[in-house]
Amino acid sequence: MQTTTDVLIIGGGVIGCAIAYALRQQGITVVVLERGEIGGQASGAAAGLLAPLGPLTGPGPFANLVLTGFSRLIDLLPELEAQSSIQVGYERSGALRVIRQEKRAPRLRKRLQDWKSLGMSLYWLDGDEARKQEPLLTPDVYAAIYAPEESQVRATDVVRAFALAASKAGANIYSQQEVVGTVTHRSRVQGVRTASREQITCQWLVLAPGAWIGPCLEWLNVKLPVRPLHGQLLAFEQPASPLKHIVFGEAIYLVPRREQILVGATKSEMGFDTRVTVEGTTKLAATARRLAPILATHEVRATWAGLRPWTPDHQPVIDFLPAWENVVLAAGHNSVGLILSALTGDCVAEMLLSGSVPSIVRPFSVGRFSSMEVPH
């Protein structure tokens, strides 16, 4: 294992690997340490949605971040595929956000108005139009918003592509290497210690461990309100007449794949427990069958769960860590880690090269959390 590097990244999910890729484009030496398998946590569990509208309520800094990240990732995918020789399954499926009850129409229309200023193509469909667009929808669909630009990828392959492209460019990426502590001197991190008793020195430490950011910050006597949020997903076999679009409705989503339909996701606090529950998956399956009744005759083929890094405002933290001279946070991406991966990589690379935070991520500073505790 390499024992010294310019930048050491803790976390081998899509954010950590995207940062490694961006840094290698600038010629910066990089080591990535992942406690499990590369992309084995939230990134590996994700459904691969590139559907930026869902978390947005209208124009603002977060919308600017998410939509810029969405465009940046899509633009980068051909380069990633070429450099890694991994096809990531990009497909512009389009998304339908559906309602089954007339009383919900005013809220859906308001969302349409809020989103119209964001620059994406959007269409209001009545029930008949929605079913014409997506024949597998339940007959009682009342209306839908159609967003043809929303799309999907295979999230695990995006992580693999970032990791392999970064490795081919010279990054050193290690799985099964758990960091157990930092080596510090005054206000600088000099390196880290691993469970295998390795010690790696670095000029910069980047924390990108997803839901595990809290334990990492404890080494530095810092607390941030980032917690793991448990999410469960399942897969049905794809019907003979396949689902064609991503469908959002009744607090779940359906994602069409070649041989299956992915359904997600529950949201609950279970600490770092990644077990699947019968209650959660039963509810998911029942709701999916209400939206697409044909699934009542199809079996659930697989179930799984992952942990998202949750923040109180559902927005990420991309910033230098106060009180430490050489630590950067890239954390708390909630449900938009995949969408923001390439842009986060670009921004962290710029931070390390320039010493300043890019304007697009300044609203997502550590300082917005009044509950933050730093060492005195």
N, C-alpha and C positions, 0 to 999 in steps of 0.2 A: 504494500500500500504506500502511496505517495505520502510523505511525512511533512511537507511544507507546500504552501500554495498562496497565491494572491487572495483568493476568495474561497471560503469554505461555506457550503450551503447545507443546512440541515433540512432534509425533506426531499424525497425522490418522487413526489407526485407531479402533477402537470405544472404547478407553479415553479417548484424547484428545478425541474428539468428545462422549462422554458427560460428561466433565468440563466441556467448554465449555457444553453444554446446562445442566448443573446450576448453573454460575456465572451464566449469563444469567438464570436464574430468580431469582437474588438481586440482579440489577442490576449485576453486576460486569463491567467491560469486558474483553473477551477477544480475543486473536489466537491462531490456531492455524497453525503452519507444518508442512507435510508435504513431505518430500523427493521423493516420487513422487505417485501419485494418492491421493485420499482413500479409505481402506479398501483400499489396493492390496497390502498385505503379508499378515500373518497373518490379519487380519480378512477379507480378500477370499478367502483360500484355505480358510477354515474351512467345515466341513460344516454349521454351524448347530445343533449339538446343544445342547439345554437338558436335559441328563441329569446331574444333580448327584451321583448316587450313586457313579459310577465312581472318582473319586479319593479317596473317603472310606473310612476304616477304622473309623469309629464316632464317638461323641460327642466334642466338643472344640472348641477355638477355630476350627479350620479348617472343621469341619462347620457350625458356627454361621454363619461367614462365607459359605460357599457356599450354604447353604440360604436364608439371608436374602437373598443376592444373587439367587438363583433366583426367589424370591417377588417381590422388588422389581421385577425386570425385567418379569416377566409382568404385574404390576399396572400398570406404566408403558406397556406397548405400545399400548393403545388411545389414550392421550394423545399418544404419539409419532406414531401413524398419523394422528390428527386434525390435529395441528399441521404435519405434513410433507406430508400427502396421499400418503404412500407406504405401501402394504400390505406388511407384512414376512413374510407367510406363516406366521404362528403356527399350529401344528397340534399338538394333544395326541395324538401317535401312539401313545404307550406304548412301553416298551422291554422286550425279552426278552434276558436274559443266559443263554446256552445252553452246555451241555457235551455232548460226544459220547461220553464214556467214564465208566463207573461209578466208576473210581478217583478222578475229580475231584469226585465228589459231596460228600465231607466238606468240602472247601475251599469249595465253593459254598454249602453249608448254613451254614458259619461266617460267610460274608459276609452271608447272610440274617439271621443272629442279630445280627451287628454293626450292620446297617442298621435293624433293627426299631425301635430306640429313637429313630430320627431323625424319626419322625412321618409318613413317607410310606407310602402303601398299597403293600404287597408281597405277592406270592403265590408259593408253590412249585408248580411244574407238573411232572408226570412227562412222559415223552416224548410219549405220545399226546395229553395235554392241550396241550403246547406246539405240536404240529403242528396240532391243532384251532384253536388261537389264530392260528397263522401257517402256513398250508398250504404255503408255498414252502420251509419248512425241510427239510433232509435227513432221510430216514427213520431214520437212526441217532442222532438227537438223544436223549440219555438223560434230561435234565431241564433245567429253566430257572427263573429268577426273573423274574416279571412285575411291572413297575413301571408302572402305567397313567398316572401323572401326568407321567412324563418326556415331553419334547416337543421340538419343533424350530421353527426359523425360517430364513429366508434371511439368512445373516449379512451379506452385502453390502448388503441392503436395510435392515437394522438400522443399519449404519454410516451409510448415506445418510440415513436418517430422523433420526438424532441430529444429523448435520451440517446438514441442511436446517432442522430445527426450531431449532437453535442459531442458524443464520444469520438466520432470520426474526425471532428474538428479539434480534438485534443483534450476534451474534458475527461476527468477521472471520476467515474460514477460507480459507487459501491453499494450493493444491497446487503442486507443482514449485518449492518454495522450500526449498532445502537450507540448514540452519544449519551454518556452518563454524567457529564459535567464539563465546565469550562475552566480554562487556566487564565487568570486575570492578573493584571498589575495596575493598581490605581483605577483609572477610568477606561482602560483598554482591555479587550479580550485578546490574549496572545495565542490561544488555541483551544482545542477540545480534547477530552479523554473519551475513549470508547469502552464498551463492555469487554472487548477483547484485549484491553490494556494497551491499546495503541494511543499515541499522542500525536496530534497533527497541529502544526502551527500555521497561523494565517495572518494576513494583513487586514482582512475584513471578514466578519461573520454575518451571514444572511440567514435569518430564521424564516423558513417556509415549510413548517411541519404540519400544516393543516390544523386539524382539531387538537393536536398535541402541543400547541403553542404555549399553553399555560405551564406545563411542567418545564419547558425550556426556559421560560422567563423566570421561573423560581431560582434557577442557577444564578441569575443576575439580580435577584431581590426586587423584581418588578412584577406587578400584577396588572392584568388587563382583563376587561369583561368579555373574554372570548371563551365559549364553551362548546363541547361537542353536542351536535344535534343528530339524533339517531333517525335514519331514514331507511325504509324497507321498499323493495321493488320485487316484481315478479315478471315472468314471461309466459304468455300463452303461445301455443302453436298458431301460425298464421293460417287463416281460413283459405279455402280454395279461391274465393274471390277476395283478394287481400285488401286490408286497410291501406289507403293511399296517402293519408295526411297525418301529421301530428294532431292529436285532439286533446284540448284542455277542457275540463268540465267537472263540476261537483268535487272540486279540490284535488283532482288527480289528473294525470296525463297518460295518453296512449301514444306509443312511438312505433311506427311500422318498420320492421326489418324484413329481410328477404324471406326468412323461414319462421319468424316469430313476431309477436307484438309485445313490447315492453310496457309495463304499467308501473307507475310510481306516483308519488312516494309519500309514505307516512312521515310524520314529524313528531318526535317525542324526545324527552330528555331521559336518557338511560346511562349517563356517565360514559364510560369508554366501552360499554357492552355492545358488541356487534351481532348479537344473536337475532335470529328471525323469530317473530312471535306468530302463533296461530291467529290470534285476534287481529293483528295488523294485516296479515296477508289475506285473511278471509274478507275483511272489509274492503281491501283493494280490489279483490276479484269480484265481489258483489257489485261494487260501484262501476267497474269496467263493463260488466255485463248489462248494467242499466243503460250505459251509453252506447254499447254495441251488442245488442241482444244475441247475435250469432255466437258470441263467445260462451253462451250458456251450454253449447254442445262441444266445447273445446276444453281440453285439460290444461291446467297450470303445469308448465314443464320445469320451471326452476324458480327458486326464491333466494334472495340475498339481501344484505343490508350493508350500510356504510355510515360513516360519521362526517357530517359537514361541520366546518368551523363557524359557529354562530356568533354574531355581534348584536348588541341591542338595537342598532339602527339598520341592521341587515346589509351593511356596507363594509368594504375591506379596510385594512390598515396597511398603508404603504408609506413608510417613513423611516427616518433615522430614529434610533431609540434614544430618548433623552437620558442624560447622565452617563452615556457610554459613547466613546469617540468613534468606534468602528463597528457598530452593529446596526444592521438594517432589518426591518420587519417587512415581510410580505405575507400577510396573514388575514384571517377572517373573511375569506372570499364568499362565504355562505354558498348560495346555489349558482354563482356565476364564475367560479374558478376557471372552468374550461373556456368560457367566452373571454375572460380577461387574461388568459395565460400569456399570449404573445405580447400584449401591451404591458403587462406587469414585468416581463423579462426586459423589454426595451427600457422601461422607466428605471428599473433597478440598475441596469447597466449605465444609464445616464447619471444616476445618483452617484455611483462609485467613481465615474470618470470626472464628473464636474464638481462634486461635493455639494450639489444643490438638488432640491426636489423639483421635478418637472411640474409645470403649472397644472396639468390635467389631474395630478394626484394630490395636489396640496390640500384639497378639502378632506382628504382621507388620512389625516394626521393622527398620531397618537394622542395629541393634546385635546382632541374633542371629547375624550372620556374623562369626566371629572373624577371618576372613581379610581383613576390610575394611581398607583403607588410606585414611587421610585426611591432608591436609596439616598440617604442624606449624606 
